[in-house]
Amino acid sequence: MKRLIREPEKPSFPAQCRVLAEAAVLWALLAAGALLLLPAEKTALPEGAALAWAALRICLVTPLAEELAFRGGALYLLQPLGGAGAVVVQAVIFAALHGSWTARAYALGMGLIFGWAAQKAKSVWPGSALHIINNCLVFAARLAERGMG
């Protein structure tokens, strides 16, 4: 039996890498703008062995879980809203689940960029890679602040 609905082909690996590069530029602009325009947040990190668990959670587990939930699950489930609508709604929900208004504003930008990348690449991996890098940089900055304090 012939399929009536044709599934769009997944972009090639080089095309997905191009999406990653485009999203990385957008994310870097977002991060630079956030550093200039949003107030810095001070959050404490745990000590000792708990610090290693915090690093694992912040740098790997949380970004992967969020990308699978939002750019994987929510973005797919929201497709009846249309491509742009799905990206915006999942980004708003993603932002709402982040702490302060500063964190929400930044998360909204990330959600929009990573949602766009997921749609264009038909994959969560570009957003996952950038989300992991973002969280590792945030964690490293917190460690550096603690060392200077």
C-alpha positions in Angstrom: 0.0 0.0 0.0 1.3 3.4 -1.0 1.8 6.0 1.8 -0.5 9.0 1.4 1.5 11.2 3.7 5.2 11.6 2.8 7.5 12.2 5.7 10.0 15.0 5.0 13.6 13.8 4.8 16.0 14.5 7.6 18.7 17.0 6.6 22.1 15.6 6.0 24.8 15.7 8.7 26.6 18.6 7.1 23.2 20.5 6.9 22.6 19.7 10.6 26.1 21.0 11.4 25.3 24.2 9.5 22.2 24.6 11.6 24.3 24.1 14.7 26.7 26.8 13.5 23.8 29.2 12.8 22.2 28.5 16.2 25.6 29.0 17.9 26.0 32.5 16.4 22.5 33.4 17.5 23.1 31.9 21.0 26.4 33.8 21.3 24.6 37.1 20.4 21.9 36.3 23.0 24.6 35.5 25.7 26.5 38.7 24.9 23.3 40.8 25.0 22.3 39.1 28.3 25.7 40.0 29.9 25.3 43.6 28.8 21.6 44.1 29.5 20.5 41.7 32.3 21.6 41.9 35.9 24.0 39.3 37.0 22.6 36.6 39.3 24.5 35.3 42.4 23.7 31.7 43.3 25.6 29.5 45.7 27.1 26.2 44.7 27.4 23.3 47.1 30.7 22.2 48.7 32.7 18.9 48.5 31.2 15.9 46.9 27.9 17.6 46.3 29.7 19.9 44.0 30.5 17.1 41.6 26.9 16.0 41.6 25.8 19.6 40.9 28.2 19.8 38.0 26.8 16.6 36.5 23.3 17.8 37.0 23.8 21.3 35.7 26.2 20.5 32.9 24.7 17.3 31.4 21.6 15.9 32.9 19.4 19.0 33.0 20.2 20.3 29.5 19.7 16.9 27.9 16.4 16.4 29.8 15.2 19.9 28.9 16.1 19.5 25.2 14.3 16.1 25.0 11.2 17.5 26.8 10.9 20.8 25.1 12.6 20.6 21.7 11.8 16.9 21.4 8.4 16.3 23.0 6.7 19.7 23.4 7.8 21.0 20.0 6.4 17.9 18.3 3.1 17.9 20.3 2.6 21.6 19.5 2.9 21.2 15.7 -0.8 21.7 15.2 -0.1 25.4 16.1 2.2 25.6 13.0 5.9 25.7 13.0 6.5 29.2 14.4 3.6 28.8 16.9 5.1 25.6 18.2 8.5 27.2 18.6 7.1 30.2 20.5 4.8 28.3 22.8 7.5 25.7 23.8 9.9 28.6 24.4 7.5 30.4 26.6 6.8 27.3 28.7 10.5 26.6 28.9 11.2 30.2 30.1 8.3 30.0 32.6 10.0 27.1 34.3 13.2 29.0 35.0 13.7 31.0 38.3 14.1 34.7 38.2 12.9 37.2 35.6 16.4 37.5 34.3 16.7 33.7 33.9 13.3 33.6 32.2 14.3 36.3 29.7 17.5 34.4 28.8 15.7 31.1 28.7 13.1 32.5 26.4 15.8 33.5 23.9 17.4 30.0 24.2 14.1 28.3 23.8 13.4 30.3 20.6 16.9 29.6 19.1 17.0 26.0 20.1 13.4 25.4 18.9 14.2 27.0 15.6 17.3 24.8 15.3 15.4 21.6 16.2 12.8 22.3 13.5 15.4 23.2 10.9 17.7 20.2 11.7 14.8 17.9 12.5 16.9 16.9 15.5 17.4 17.9 19.1 21.2 17.5 18.9 22.1 21.1 17.9 20.2 22.6 20.8 21.5 19.9 23.2 25.1 20.6 22.3 24.6 24.4 22.8 22.6 23.9 25.9 25.3 21.7 27.5 28.0 24.3 26.5 25.8 27.1 27.9 25.3 25.4 31.3 29.0 24.4 31.5 30.0 28.0 31.0 27.4 29.2 33.6 28.7 26.6 36.0 32.3 27.6 35.4 31.5 31.3 35.9 29.9 30.5 39.2 33.0 28.5 40.3 35.2 31.4 39.2 33.1 33.9 41.2 33.3 31.7 44.3 37.1 31.5 43.9 37.3 35.3 43.7 34.9 35.9 46.6 
